[in-house]
Amino acid sequence: MRIAVIDKDKCQPKKCGQECLKYCPKVRTGDETVVIAEKAIISEELCVGCGICVKKCPMKAISIVGLPERLEGREVHRYGVNGFVLYNLPVLRKGYVVGILGANGTGKSTAVKILSGQLKPNLGKDSADWNEVIDRFSGSELVDYLKKLRDGKIRASIKPQYIETIPKVFKGKTKDLLEKFDERNVLDLVIEKLNLKNALHRNLSDLSGGELQRVAIAVCYMRDAEFYFFDEITPYLDIYQRTLVANTIKELSKDRTVMIVEHDLAILDMLADFVHVTYGVPGVYGVFTNPKSARVGINQYLSGYLAEENIRIREKSIEFEVLQPRESVSDKILLEYPRFSKTLDGFKLVAEGGDLRIGEVLGVVGANATGKSTFVKVLAGVLEDDEKRIKLDMKVSYKPQYVKGDVEENVEVFLRKINPMVYSSYVKTEFLKPLSIDEIMDRNISELSGGELQRVAIVACLLRDADLYLLDEPTAHLDVEQRSEAARMIRRFALNNSKSVLVVDHDIYFIDMVSDRILLFDGEPGKTGFARRPMRMREGMNAFLSKLGITFRRDEETKRPRVNKLDSKLDREQKAMGEYYYRF
């Protein structure tokens, strides 16, 4: 069984030599395996899977994939001839949180559109009526839900993935938006749970990313619905806010049906009761597994092998260090910065003096609105400190927190302007392939998704010729595999090129993977911030997590960190030992 998928955006028959038609051996024998209309069309029944068209297509628009025979007849939806195919659907369970874990582009959004009634499944055909759909799922846990969906009895509330569009759709004060969607009369409760009091009387366009994220979650929470779906709840939230949001959604699930997509494994593990893993080829096909317990699902996804399905979804596993945290850091200092302060719109940041070292990655952690981005902007030269003490006599490359896709040129042209050697074997191996940038080089930047834009921004930052590299929240909208690859890439870059890298992020796993030392921010969010001097990993993580009151243990199978339940035996033991993260 094989499928042929053509990327309609990339396929340009008028701009190429129609190599797919010219070189197809079946076409040469007289079969109409490939037909050129507005776009190329490949007959999956006649295709022998030789792969010649895949290699010859100058636009890289064709994918020919062989699939296990057991997937035949289990198509849920297909986007037309030679379009993306989705197999299976996640199971919804009232009273539980169902998580979805998988690479971007493997059908999570399609499944949500179907379950929320936005998209009628066609079972991989031109069309299918509801009776066929219900027969297809007869005997499964989903059949009753699909009957309600057919009868128009399902009302869905959806928190979108990309919150940046909210101020463009709704103009006005935060309170006006919340009041408009308070269908369950829980406004005051939500404001308290999600700490939105300071945002109520401000315009949505003036909110920070973290505030906008919590507003989007609040709107989804307050609607009166049968099905609640939260698509990525953690971008722009600090670990404290992530925990608050997770607890709020957990309470909602007690008498509601809740589904989440989340790439922060610590939060997914804490929040989800069951997990569906998605696998496949992004943009080509995606498969939902049967539900697994959260621990088993996450562990199998990290290992790259799904035991029940007997399928390997990744060549290598995503591994976590089980040794002591890195204690040996470079003693070669790139720069020493003095104690400084920065006052900005009623907020004051005070930073202790410290240093940045050659060949190291300095991880920056702390609550939102305590000055992390301000600190980075001072080092980048975007802002000037109050005393004008910071004067860096060096080149700085800076990736801001919010990445804008308003550049009207394709990725290749954009990266070539930054570094003409973008197609050298070194750049391809170290930057383009790990984050799959080589697959989107001909795409226009203004058309990229949030995750694609983030990956391009990370690579662009590292390709610039500089001494110091500053990356503010590089994991936003990246899936688990992309975060792991980004961490490896940044560490290799710093070490192999003797460069200093500073990374601000809220994903604990990512910070642990990428950092040699920790820079911790304290203070009262929105009013004062205090940046301590850089600390070693163990000291920094313990200081950070002790303020949050959160401890982590290691999973016995994968050694990944897992959040301990508050006041559990392990939680109390680790707090007594002063070991909040690195416990052996």
N, C-alpha and C positions, 0 to 999 in steps of 0.2 A: 504493500500500500504506500503510495507516495502522493504528495501534494505539490503543486507548482504555484508559487505566489509571486506576483509582480507588484512592485512598489509603483503605484500610479503617479506619484509625484516625480520619481526619478525617470520613469520610462518616457523617452522623447524620440519617437520613430522618425520625426522630421529632422532631427539634429544628429542622427547617427547613421551608420551604414546598414542598419537592420541586420546586424550580425546574427541575432538569434534565428532569423529566417534563413539567412545565407549558409550558416554552418551546420544546421540541424541535419543529421544523417537520415532521419525519417522523412523530412521534407524532400531530400534529394531522391528518395525512392518513390515519391509521388504522393505521400500521405500529407494531410493538412494538420500536422502536429502543431505548427506555429502559423498563426494568421495575424496579419497586421491590419488593424482598423485605426481608430484614434490612438489606441494603445496596443501593445502586443497581447495576443491571447494564446495560451498554451493549453492543448488538450491533455489532461491528466491521464485519460484512457489510452492515448496513443504514445505518450512520452515513455521512453525506455530508461530515463534517469541517467543518461550518459554524462550530464553536467557540462557539456561543451558550451551551451548557451550561457550558463552561469559565468564561465570563465571569459567568454568572448564579449559579453555585454559591456560596452564602454561606460555605461551609466551605473553599473553595479545594481541593476534594478530587479534581477531575477534570483529567486531562491527555489531550489528543488530539494525537497526533504523526504526521506524515507521514514515512515512511521510504523510502529508496531501494529500488527494486524488486529489486535484486540481493540484498537480505537475505532475501527471501521464500524459505522452505524451508530456511533456515539456523538456525532456532531450535534452541537446545540445551536450554533449560529455561524454563518459565513458571510463576509462582506462581499458578495458578488463573485463572479468568475475570477479565479486566480487571486482571491482576496484572503485576508486573515481568517483562520478557522479556530473556533473555540470548542473544546471538548469538555463535557461535564459542567456541573454548576455546584457552587458551595451550598451546604445545607444550613438552613436557618433554624435556630432553636430558641424558643421563647424562654426567658429567664437566664440566658447565658450570653456571654460575649464570644462571638465567633470571629477569629482573626484570619486574615489572608496574608500569606508570606510568599513572596516570589519576585523575580526580576521584573523591572518595568517592561511593558510591552507584551506581557504574556496573558492578557485577557481579563485582568481584574476590573477595569473600568467597564468592559463589555458585560461582564456578569452583573455588575451593579445596575447598569442600565436595564437589563432584563428583569432583575428582581424588583426594581422600583417601578416597572411598568413603562419606562421610556422607550424600550426597544422590544419588539415582538420577535421571539426566536424563530428562525426559519429552518432549523434542523439541517443546515448545510445545503438546502435546496433554494430554488428561486423564491419559494414561499411555502408556508405551512400553516394550516388552520389550527385553532386552539385544541381541537379534539386530538389531532396528531401529536401535538406537544404533550398533552396530558397522558396519552397512551405511552409515549416515549418514556415518561417518568413514573408510569404506573408501578405501584409497589414500593416506591421510594418515599423518604420523609418529606420530599418537596411537593408531592402531588396535591395535597390539600391547599398548600400555599398558592400553587399555580392555578388552581380552580378559583380561588378568591381573586387572583390577579386577572384571570379571564373575565370574571364578573364585575370588575371594577371596584372591588371591596378593599383593596390595599392602598393605603396612603403612606407615602414614603417621605422621610426627612433626610436630606443629604447635606453633609458638610463637604464642600468642594476641596480638591487638592490644592489648587492655586488661589490663595486668598487675596493676592495682589489686585485681582479684578474687582473686588467688592466696592471700593470707593468710586470706581467708574460706573457701577450699576446703580448704587444708592448714594445720593448726595444728602448731606445733613449731619445732624448730631448722632452720636452713638445711642443715646437714650431713645431717640425717635425710632431707630431701626429695631432696637430690642422690644420696645412697646408694641410695634407693629406685628411682631411674630410671637408674642407671648400668648399662645393659645391655651396653655395649661395653667395660667395664673401663677407662674413660679419665678417671676422677674426678680423679686427681692432675694429669693433663695439663690438664684444663679449669680447675681451680682456679688453676693457674699462668697459663694463657693469658688468662683473663678477670679475673685479679686479685681473686679471691674469698676469699682467706685470712682477711681481717679480718671477714668476714660469717659464717663457718662456724658459730660457736658462739652466734650471736644468733638470737632468734626472728624469723620471717618478718615478723611484724607490726611489728617495730622497724626494719626495713631502710628505707633511703632509696629513692627512685624509681629512681635509677641502679643501686643494688645489686640491687633486685628485677628490673629489666630484665635484668641480666646473669645472674641466677639462672634466669630464664625461658629465656634463650637457651641456657644450659648444659644445662638439662633436655631441651630439644629436641635439642641436639647429641648427648647421651649415649645416646639411645634407638637401638635397632637397627631401622632402617627402610629401605624402598626409596625413599621420597619424603619430603623434608624441606621444610617450608614455614615461613618466618619473616615474620610480619606486623608491620611497623614495628619495626625494631631500634634506632632512634636516640633515641626520646623519653627524656628525663632523663639521657642520656649526654653527656659532654663530647666534644670533637673527638678527644682522645687515646683515650678509651674506644671511640668509634665506629670509629676506625682499627683498634684491637685486635680488636674484634668482626668487622669486615669481613675482616680477614686470617684469623681463625679459621674463618669460614664459607667463605672461598675455599679453604682447605685441605680442608674437609669435602667440597667439590664435586669433588675430584679423582677419586673413585671412587663418588660418590653422585649422586642426582638432587636438585637444590636449586632452590627458587623463593623469591623474596622480593618483598614489596611495600614500597616505601620512598619517602618524599617528600623526603628530603634528597638533592638531586641530586648533590652532591659525592661522597657515599658510594655512591649507586646507580651513578654513572659509574665509580667505582673498583672496584666489586664485580661488577657484572653483565657477562656476555659477550654476552647477547642481551636485548632488551627488547620486550615486547608493550605497545602503547599501548591503553588502553581509552577509548572515547568514547561519548557518548549523552546522555541526560537523566537526572540522578540520581533514583533511585527509580522511573523509568519504563521505561527500557531501557538496555542496555549492549552494546557491540560490542568484541570483541578483534580487533586487527589481526594480520596475519602477523608472525612474529618479525623484528626489525630489529637491526642492530648497536647496541650501547649508545649510541654517539655519535650515530648517525643518528636513533634512536628519541627520545632526549632532545631533540635539536635540533628535530625535527619537532613534538614536543609543545609546546615553547616557542614555536615560530613559529605554532602553531595550524592548520597545514596539513599533512595527511598526503599526501605526493606519490604514493605507489604506489596508494593508495585514491582519490586525487583528491577528498578530502573536507576541508572547512574545519570544524574542531571548536571554534573560538573566533573571535570577531570581531576581537580584537586580540592581538598577540603579547606574550609576557612578555619584557621587554627588560632588559638590563644596561648600566650606564653604562660607556662606553669612554673617558671623559675622565679627567683626574686626579681623585683622591679629593677630596671637598669640603674645601677649606681655609678658606673664609670662614664663620665661625660668629658667632653673635650675641655682642656685647660687653656686652649687658645682663644683669647677674647677678641671678638670683632669690635665691640664698642662697650663702653661703660657710660650709662646715663645717670645724671644726678637726680636728686629728689626734686620733683616739680609738681605744680598744680595747674589745673585748668578749670575755669569757671565758665559755664555755658547755660544760659536761660534758666537761672536759678539753681542749677546743679553744680556741685564742686567735686572735682576729682583730685585726690592727693596721691601721688605715687612715690614709694620709697625708691631710693637709688638702687640700681642693679646692673646686670651685664647680660649681653647676648654673645654666645660663643660660636666659633666656627665649627661647622659640621654637626650642629645639634638642631633638634626641633624643640621649641619651647611651647608647651601647651598652655593655653589661657582658659581658666574656668572661673565661674562665679555667677551670681544671680543677674538677671536682666536689669538694665538701667542702673548699674553700679560703675559704669565708665569704661568697659572693655573696648568698645568701638571707638570711644573718645581717645583712649590711650593709644590705640593702633593708628588713628588718624594723626595724632601728634608725632608719632615716630615716622609716619609716612610723609609728613610735611603738609598734609591737607589742612591741619589746624596748628596754630602757634600757642605754646603754653604761656601761662600768665607772666612768668618771669623771663621768658625768651631764653631759657637755658638750653633747650634742645636744638642743637644745630648739627645735623648729621652731614658729615663730609663724605657721603657715599651714595651710591645708586640704590634706590628702593623700588621694589615691585609690589604693588598693592592690589589685592582682590577685595572689593568692598562686600559688606554684608548682603546688600540687595543688588542683584545683577540685573541690568537692563538689557533687553534685546532689541534696542532701537537702531541697530546698525544695518543699513541696507546693502549688505554684501555677503557673499558666501563665506563659509568657515575657512576654506583654503586661503582665499585672498586676505581675510582678516589675520590669520596666523602668519602668513608670509610677510606681512607688513611688520610684524613683531620680530620674526626670526626667519630670514630667507632660507635657512637650512632645515625647513620643516619636513622635507622628504628625505633627509639623511637617515641612514639605517639606525643611528643612535636615537634620534628623535622618534622615529617610528616605533622602535622597540620599547623605549622608556616612557613615552608619553601618549602617543596616538593609540596604540593597540591596547594597553591596559585599561583605558577608559573608553574604548571603542570610538574614538574620534575619527579614525580612518573611514568609518562607515557613513559619516555625515559631512564629509569635507565639501561636498557639492551643494549642501543645503544652505539656504539663506538664513542668516542669524535671526532675523525678525520672525521666522517661521518655526524656530526651535521651541520645544517644550521646556518647562522649568528645569527638569533634570538634565536635558541636553545642554541647555544654556550654562548651567552650573559646571558641567564637565569641561566645556570649552573655556570658561573663565578660569578654572584651576590650571589648565594646561597653558593658557595664555600668560598667566602670572609667572609660571615657572620657566617659560621660554624666554622671558625678557632677560637681558643682560643686566644683572644687578648684584649687589653684595648682600642685601637683606630682603627677604621675601615675607610678606604679611598676607595671611589668608584669613578672612573673617567669615566664619560659619560655612566651610566648604561642603558639609554633608547635606545641606538642605536639598530635599527632593531627590537625593541619591538612594538607590536601593542598597540592600545589605552587601551584595557582591561589589558594587561600585565603591562603597565606603571602604571595604577591605582593600581593594586595589588602590584607591586613592591614598590610604595610609601607607601602604608598601611603597608606592611611587614617591611620595613626599620624603619618606625616610631615606630611600636610596639616593634621591636627588641631593639631600643635605650632606649625606656621608660621602658619596662619590665625587661631588663637586666642591666640597669644603665650603658650603654655603650655610648661612644662618636663616632658619625658617621659624616664624612665629605663627601659631595656629590658634584661633579662637573657635571653640565649639562646645556644644552641650551634650553630645553623645559620649557617654562615659567610656563605652567600648572603644570608640574611635580615638579618643584622647589617650587611652591606655596603650593602644597599638602604635600611635604615631610619636608620642612624646618621650624626650629624654629628661626634661625637667618640667616643673609646673609653676605657673604664675597665678596666684590666687587673688581674687577681688572680693572685698567685703564692703559693707556700708548699708545705708538705707536707700533702697531703690528710688530713683527719681530725685533724690535730694543730695546725698553724699556718697562718694565712692572712695575706697582705699585700696591701692594696689601694693601688695607686699612684695618684697624682693623675691626673685625666683628661688624655688626650693627643689630638692630632690623628689622623685616620684612618690616614694612612700610617705614622706613628711607632708607633701602637698595634698595627696589624695586623702590622707587621714584628717588633715585640717579642714578640707573642703566638705567631706561627708559628715564629719562630726557636727558641723553647723546645721546640716540638713537632718541629722538624726537617722541616716540611712546606712545600713551595712550590707555588704555583698558576701556571698559564699561562692565557691567554685563548683560547677556541675561535675559530678563524678565521671561522666562519660566524655564530655567535650572540653572540660576545664574552663568553659565560659563563665564569666561572672553572672550571678543571679541575685536579685534583691531578696534579702531576708524579710520575712513577715515581722512587722513591728512588735516588739516585746516577746518574740519567740525565744526559745532557749539559745539558739545560735546568735540571735541579735543581741541578747543580754551578755552572752559570753564575750563576743567580739568588742562590744562597747567597754566592757570591764578591762579587756586587754589593750584597748586603744588601737585595735586593728580593724579599720572599717572596710578595707578593700583587699589588701594583700594578706590573706590568711592562709596558712599552709598546714 
